[in-house]
């Protein structure tokens, strides 16, 4: 069987199970198995695929039918024009989170030499993207999950940034190392009561540790702000991703912890998503 026919079969299976973007996802699954890009697969279709390839393809398609996210099936996700290794121990990098990268880059020049901390680094996609764009930045990424730190280490090696970053398995409460020019964080901020209403691919596959913000959604946000007030240098900036509904209370928490809210940034849907605050 050739790749065009196999991809169309996958598309039909996914479409019948109400999977959105069924054609795109079928192509992504097959191109990943064939170790090529989706674009090359379309331009240069493969002939006479082996039974092994067909079997692997059907297995992966049915994983997607069962709501496993495409990023966990292929083992990677594109973020800020780079490919990051991804598995079930880390949140899947999302386009909205690129807003943090964009805002940091708008605040610092190419030749700035800064020390950066990423709290809850996960896959490392935020801090590694910043280090790629700012060659004189150095950083530390911390995460409470040792498995997430292992993923971030793989990504640091993939991006050839091992010499400019340290990745540490620790809770923010137990971290006291250094002073930083800027801190970035995408903490868990979903209310515990809302976890069960998330999309199936999120609630059944993505790590609860990276989603669960406690009873009111603020437990980790509060810890990040309090610790950042101690770890940031004076006039240092905190870049924080939170939910649209949390902006007002978060601004109050920041003010109580000696921060001035500098900017609130909207995501691709026009919702408030990223908050930039300066330590007074």
C-alpha positions in Angstrom: 0.0 0.0 0.0 1.2 3.5 -0.7 1.3 6.4 1.8 -1.5 8.4 0.1 -4.0 5.5 0.4 -2.9 4.6 4.0 -3.3 8.3 5.1 -6.8 8.5 3.6 -7.8 5.3 5.4 -6.5 6.9 8.6 -8.4 10.1 7.9 -11.6 8.2 7.4 -11.2 6.3 10.7 -10.5 9.5 12.6 -13.4 11.4 10.9 -15.8 8.6 11.8 -14.8 9.0 15.4 -15.4 12.8 15.3 -11.7 13.7 15.5 -11.1 17.2 14.4 -8.6 17.9 11.6 -8.7 14.2 10.8 -6.7 14.6 7.5 -4.0 16.6 9.1 -3.6 14.3 12.1 -3.5 11.2 9.9 -0.7 12.8 7.9 1.2 13.7 11.0 0.9 10.2 12.4 2.2 8.6 9.2 5.0 11.1 8.6 6.2 10.5 12.1 6.4 6.8 11.6 8.2 7.3 8.3 10.6 9.8 9.9 9.8 12.5 7.4 7.9 15.8 7.4 4.2 16.1 6.6 5.1 18.4 3.7 7.6 15.9 2.2 5.1 13.1 2.6 2.6 15.1 0.5 5.1 16.1 -2.1 6.9 12.8 -2.3 4.5 10.1 -1.3 6.0 6.7 -0.4 5.2 3.5 -2.4 5.0 -0.1 -1.1 4.8 0.5 2.6 5.7 -2.5 4.7 3.1 -4.5 6.8 5.1 -3.3 9.8 4.5 0.3 8.9 0.8 -0.3 8.3 0.4 -2.1 11.6 2.2 0.7 13.5 0.0 3.3 11.7 -3.2 1.6 12.7 -2.1 1.3 16.3 -1.3 5.0 16.5 -4.5 6.0 14.7 -6.5 4.0 17.3 -4.6 5.7 20.1 -5.9 9.0 18.7 -9.4 7.6 18.4 -9.1 6.9 22.2 -8.3 10.6 22.7 -4.6 10.3 23.2 -3.1 13.7 22.1 -1.3 13.7 18.8 1.8 15.2 20.6 2.1 12.2 22.9 1.6 9.8 20.0 4.3 11.4 17.8 6.5 12.3 20.8 7.0 16.0 19.9 5.3 19.4 19.6 6.4 22.5 17.6 6.8 25.6 19.8 8.4 28.9 18.8 9.6 27.4 15.5 11.4 24.5 17.2 10.5 20.9 17.9 10.4 19.8 21.5 10.3 16.3 22.9 7.0 15.7 24.7 5.5 12.9 26.7 2.8 12.3 29.3 5.0 13.7 32.1 4.7 17.3 30.8 2.0 19.6 29.5 1.9 19.8 25.7 3.4 23.2 24.7 0.6 25.4 23.4 0.6 28.4 21.0 -0.9 30.6 23.7 2.1 30.0 25.9 4.3 31.5 23.2 2.9 34.8 24.4 5.3 34.7 27.4 8.3 34.2 25.0 7.1 37.1 22.8 6.7 39.5 25.8 10.1 38.6 27.3 11.8 39.2 23.9 10.1 42.6 23.6 11.5 43.7 27.0 15.1 42.7 26.5 17.6 43.5 23.7 19.6 41.0 21.7 22.8 41.8 23.6 21.4 41.9 27.1 23.0 39.5 29.5 20.4 38.3 32.0 19.8 35.5 34.5 16.4 33.8 34.1 14.5 31.4 36.3 11.6 29.2 35.0 9.3 28.0 37.7 7.5 24.8 36.7 9.6 24.3 33.6 7.9 21.2 32.3 9.3 20.4 28.9 11.5 23.5 29.1 9.9 25.0 26.0 9.7 28.5 27.5 13.1 29.0 28.9 14.9 27.1 26.1 13.1 29.2 23.5 14.3 32.3 25.3 17.9 31.1 25.5 17.8 30.3 21.8 16.7 33.9 21.0 19.0 35.7 23.6 22.5 34.2 23.3 23.7 36.0 26.5 20.9 34.8 28.7 21.6 32.0 31.2 19.0 30.2 33.1 17.7 27.7 35.7 14.5 25.7 35.2 12.9 24.0 38.2 10.0 21.5 38.4 8.5 19.4 41.2 8.4 16.4 38.9 11.6 14.6 38.3 10.1 13.1 35.2 9.4 16.5 33.8 13.0 17.5 34.5 14.2 14.5 32.6 12.1 15.7 29.6 13.5 19.2 29.9 17.1 17.8 29.9 16.4 15.9 26.7 15.1 19.1 25.1 18.1 21.1 26.4 20.4 18.6 24.7 18.3 18.7 21.5 18.6 22.5 21.3 22.3 22.3 22.3 21.8 24.5 25.3 23.2 22.3 28.1 26.0 24.7 28.9 23.6 27.6 29.5 20.9 26.0 31.7 20.6 24.1 34.9 17.6 21.9 35.4 16.7 21.1 39.0 14.0 18.8 40.5 12.6 20.8 43.4 9.5 22.4 44.8 9.5 26.2 44.6 9.1 26.3 48.4 12.5 24.6 48.8 14.4 26.7 46.2 16.6 29.5 47.5 19.4 29.6 44.9 20.5 33.0 43.4 18.9 36.3 42.3 17.3 36.7 38.9 16.7 39.5 36.4 13.5 37.8 35.2 11.3 34.9 36.2 8.8 33.1 33.9 6.2 30.7 34.9 3.2 28.8 33.6 1.9 27.4 36.9 -1.1 25.1 37.4 -4.1 27.4 37.7 -7.2 25.3 37.1 -9.6 24.9 40.0 -9.7 21.3 41.3 -13.5 21.2 40.7 -13.1 22.0 37.0 -10.5 19.3 36.2 -13.3 16.7 35.5 -14.9 19.1 32.9 -11.7 19.5 30.8 -11.5 17.9 27.3 -11.0 14.2 27.4 -7.5 14.4 25.8 -6.4 16.8 28.5 -8.0 15.3 31.6 -7.1 11.7 30.8 -3.6 12.2 29.5 -1.9 15.4 30.6 -0.3 15.5 34.0 -2.6 16.5 36.8 0.3 17.9 38.7 0.7 20.6 36.0 -3.0 21.4 35.8 -4.4 21.3 39.4 -4.3 24.8 40.9 -6.0 23.7 44.1 -9.5 24.4 45.5 -9.6 28.0 44.2 -7.0 27.8 41.4 -4.5 30.1 43.2 -2.5 27.8 45.4 0.6 27.6 43.1 0.1 31.1 41.7 0.4 32.5 45.2 3.6 30.4 45.9 5.2 31.6 42.6 4.5 35.3 43.4 5.7 35.1 47.0 8.9 33.3 46.0 9.5 35.5 43.0 9.4 38.6 45.3 12.4 37.1 47.1 14.3 35.7 44.1 14.0 38.7 41.7 16.4 41.5 41.7 15.0 45.0 42.3 13.2 46.1 39.1 13.2 42.5 37.8 10.2 41.3 35.9 7.9 38.4 36.4 6.1 36.9 33.4 3.1 34.8 34.5 0.6 32.8 32.5 -2.8 32.5 34.2 -6.5 32.2 33.3 -8.5 35.2 32.0 -10.8 35.1 35.2 -7.8 35.3 37.6 -6.4 38.7 36.5 -7.9 41.0 39.1 -7.2 38.8 42.2 -3.7 38.1 40.9 -3.0 41.8 40.5 -4.0 42.2 44.2 -1.7 39.4 45.3 1.1 41.0 43.3 0.6 44.4 44.9 0.7 42.8 48.4 4.0 41.2 47.5 5.7 44.4 46.3 5.0 44.1 42.6 3.7 46.6 40.1 1.6 45.1 37.3 3.1 46.5 34.1 1.1 44.8 31.4 -1.7 42.3 30.8 -1.4 40.6 27.4 -4.1 38.8 25.4 -3.9 35.4 23.8 -4.8 34.2 20.3 -8.5 34.1 21.4 -8.4 37.7 22.7 -8.5 36.6 26.3 -6.2 38.0 29.0 -3.5 35.3 29.4 -0.1 36.7 30.4 0.7 39.2 33.1 4.0 41.1 33.3 4.9 42.6 36.7 7.9 44.5 38.0 9.4 44.1 41.5 9.4 47.4 43.3 
